[in-house]
Amino acid sequence: MAGSGDRTALETIQADGTDGNCVTFVLHDEDHTLGNSLRYMVMKNPDVEFCGYCITHPSESKINFRIQTRGALPAVEPFRKGLNDLMAVCQHVLSTFERSMKEYRAQREEEMQ
């Protein structure tokens, strides 16, 4: 992480009186781009009761990302799954784009000949 010094990219804050099912993840050097897409992926999980995020202040580049689950499921599980699912979607988009560009370039080369 560029320019972060010795600060970690992720911190967790567990709500008092919970068993890890209500956690706020503090993500440094992130904004709405990750926050909103990750929130969407996490909310697809039926075991998640609440998921939301906020930007702490416009001059700070960090978000507070909160997850509360139903029952005994630790909040870190849907957080991890949401990140993995989001990475899979991004990889699919990238692969589709690269394949389309390759096809387009091949078509253009055929037209030039």
C-alpha positions in Angstrom: 0.0 0.0 0.0 1.7 3.2 -1.2 2.2 6.0 1.3 0.7 4.2 4.3 3.8 4.0 6.4 3.5 1.4 9.2 -0.4 1.6 9.3 -2.2 -1.6 8.5 -4.7 -1.6 5.6 -7.4 -3.2 7.7 -8.5 -2.8 11.3 -11.5 -4.4 13.1 -13.7 -3.0 15.8 -16.0 -5.5 17.5 -19.2 -4.2 19.0 -19.5 -4.6 22.8 -21.5 -7.6 24.0 -21.2 -9.5 20.7 -19.5 -12.7 19.8 -17.9 -11.5 16.6 -21.2 -11.3 14.7 -21.2 -7.5 14.7 -17.9 -6.0 13.5 -16.8 -2.8 11.9 -13.9 -3.2 9.5 -11.9 0.0 8.9 -10.4 -0.1 5.4 -7.6 2.5 4.8 -7.0 4.1 1.4 -10.4 3.0 0.1 -13.6 4.9 -0.9 -17.1 4.4 -2.4 -15.6 2.3 -5.3 -14.9 -0.6 -2.9 -17.4 0.2 -0.3 -20.6 0.2 -2.4 -19.6 -2.8 -4.5 -18.5 -4.9 -1.5 -21.7 -3.9 0.4 -23.7 -5.2 -2.5 -21.8 -8.5 -2.6 -22.1 -9.0 1.2 -25.8 -8.2 1.3 -26.5 -11.1 -1.1 -25.7 -13.5 1.8 -28.9 -14.5 3.6 -27.1 -14.8 6.9 -26.2 -11.1 6.9 -28.7 -9.0 8.9 -27.1 -5.6 8.3 -24.3 -4.3 6.1 -23.3 -0.7 5.5 -20.4 1.6 5.2 -19.6 5.2 5.6 -16.7 7.5 4.6 -15.4 8.9 7.9 -14.6 12.4 6.5 -13.9 13.8 3.0 -10.3 14.6 3.9 -9.6 11.0 5.1 -9.3 8.1 2.7 -10.8 5.4 4.8 -14.2 3.7 5.2 -15.9 2.1 8.1 -17.6 -1.1 6.8 -20.0 -2.7 9.3 -21.4 -6.2 9.1 -23.9 -7.8 11.5 -24.9 -11.4 11.0 -27.7 -13.5 12.2 -26.9 -16.2 14.8 -23.4 -17.3 15.6 -21.9 -16.7 12.2 -18.8 -14.5 12.6 -19.0 -11.3 10.6 -15.5 -11.9 9.1 -16.9 -14.9 7.1 -19.3 -12.9 4.9 -16.7 -10.1 4.7 -14.1 -12.6 3.3 -16.7 -14.2 1.0 -17.8 -10.8 -0.3 -14.2 -9.9 -1.1 -13.6 -13.2 -2.9 -16.9 -12.9 -4.8 -16.0 -9.4 -5.8 -12.6 -10.4 -7.0 -14.2 -13.2 -9.1 -16.6 -10.7 -10.7 -13.7 -8.3 -11.5 -11.7 -11.2 -13.0 -14.7 -12.2 -15.2 -15.1 -8.6 -16.4 -11.4 -8.3 -17.2 -11.3 -11.6 -19.0 -14.4 -10.8 -21.1 -12.9 -7.4 -22.0 -9.5 -8.8 -23.0 -11.2 -11.5 -25.1 -13.4 -8.9 -26.8 -10.4 -6.7 -27.5 -8.5 -9.6 -29.0 -11.4 -10.5 -31.3 -11.8 -6.8 -32.3 -8.1 -6.5 -33.2 -8.2 -9.7 -35.2 -11.3 -8.5 -37.1 -9.6 -5.1 -37.8 -6.5 -6.9 -39.2 -8.7 -9.0 -41.5 -10.4 -5.8 -42.8 -7.1 -4.1 -43.5 -5.8 -7.0 -45.7 
